[in-house]
Amino acid sequence: MIVGLGNPGPRYHATRHNLGFLTIDALGEAHRISLQHSLPSAVYGEGTVGTQRVVLAKPLTYVNASGQAVRGLCEHFAVIPRDVIVVHDDLDLPLGRVKLKTQGGDAGHYGVRSIIEHLGTGEFTRIRMGIGRPASKEAVVLFVLCPFTPDELPLVDCAIRETVVRIDSLIKLA
């Protein structure tokens, strides 16, 4: 199961915090998986990547409460945490940088913290997608909720493509 983190609704569509959603959309497009089904806390689609059956999902909760949706998805599909890939934005990485993390703590990301709390474990894969960091801590909330600038979009598109390739590789190795 691949879950992209983001905030629901058109207001947040192209914001930095929604990089996980944007990646799930690209992955769905690449593999012709439509997110046309819904649970109370997530929209999802089922399909295949290579020969593996997958679920692509976007929580309908806000990022910081993503754990509720991920737990519900795991229960609904009988997926164990080790078989979950979470794609999320990361302030600690420069814009465009993509990093894989196979388990561990939340590194200060409240959405990942919520998932760890609701699953009771940090044993899931994360794909951290860099969004950079604002100059001051006070600006973080506004920064993650603002859209990318036109000059940032090529880096964002490149990072999304790289993440789709990484997910494809992870799934084919499973």
N, C-alpha and C positions, 0 to 999 in steps of 0.2 A: 504494500500500500504506500503510495506517495502522496503526502499532504503538503500543500503549499500554504504558508501562513499569510494572512492579510486581513484587512477590515472589509466587511460587507458594505455594499451600496456604491452608487455611482460617484458620490463625493470623494471616495478614497481610491477610485479605480487605478489611476496611474501614479500613485504616491510611492515613496521609497519603502514604506512599511508593507506595500502590496507586491513586492518583488516575488514573493513565493507564489501568489495568485497568478501573476503574469507568466511565471515559469510553468505552472500547471497548464495554463492555456496553451502555451507553446508546445508542451509535451503532448497534450491532447490533440492538437492540430497535426503534429508530426506522426502520430500513430492512429489518427482518425478515431479518437475516443472522445465522445461528447459527454459533457457533464450535465446530463438531462434528468438525473434521478436525485431525490432528496430524502434526507432524514430530518428530524427536528433541528439538528444542529450543524448540518453540512449538506453541500451538494456534491455529487460524485458521478463518476462514469466508470464503466468496466470495459476492459478490452485486453489486448495482448501487446507485449513488447517482446519481439523475438518470438520465443515459444512460451514465455511466461504470462500467465494471467495476472493482471494488475488492476488495482483500484486507484483512480486519481481522485483527489478530494480537496475541497476548499471549505474550511469551517465557516459557518454563518455567525459565529461568535466573533467578538473583537479579538485582535491578536493576543492581548494579555490574558484572555480566558480560553485560549485554544485547547487546553487540556481536556476540557469537558467534551468538546467535539471529537477529539482524537480518541478518547476513551470510548465514546459511543460508537465510533467507526470500528474500532478494534473489536468491541463486543459484537456488533452487528455482523461483521465479516469473519469472526473467529480468527483474527490476526494477532500474533504475539508481537510484543514491542520490538524484538530483534528483526522482524520483517517489515518495519516501518521506516520510511525515509521522510524526513521533515526538511522542507526547503524554506529558508527564511533569510531576511535581511540581517546585516551585521554591521554595526557602527564601528567595530574595531578593525575592519578591513577596508582598504581603499576602494573607491568606486571601481567596479569591474572585476575585482579579484574574487575568485571562487575557491573555497576551501572545504574539504571533506573532514568530518569528525565522526568517528564511529560510536562513541559513547562518552559519558562523563557528565560534567555539570552544565549549568545554563549560561555561563560566561556573561551574566548580567542581562540576558534577554528574557523579558517577562513572559513571552509566549512559550519559550522552551521551558522555563521554570514551571509554568502551568502544566505543560505536558508531563514533565517529570513527576510533579505532585499527583496528577490524576492517574498516571500509569503505575506509579510506585517504583519507577526505575528510570535510569538514564541510559539503558541499553537499547538505544535506537540510533539510526544513522541520521546525521544532520548534514545538510549542504548549506554552508554559510556563504551568503552572497554579499559582498562588500557594498556599502552605500556611502562610506566616508563618515566623517564626524564634523559637527558644527564647531565653531570656535569656542563656544561656551556651553557648559552643562545645562544652563538655563534654557538654551535654545533647542535641546534635543527633541522635545515633544513636537514643536512646530516643524523641525527639520524632517523627522520621519513621516510627518503627515503632509509634506509639500511634494508637488510633482517634480520629476526630473526636469532639468533645463534642456532646451534643444541641443546644446553642445554636449550634454552628458548622454544623450540617447544612443549614440553609436557604441559607447562603452557598455551601456545597459543591454543593448541587443546582443553584443558579443558575449557578455556574461550569461545571458539566458541561453544562447546557443551552446556555450560550453557546458552549462549545467545539464541541458538535455542530453548531450553526449555522455556526460559522466553518469547520469541516471541510467541511460541505455546500457553502459558498460557494467554498472553494478548489477542490473537485473540479469544480464546475460551470464554473469559469473555465478548467480545464485543457483 
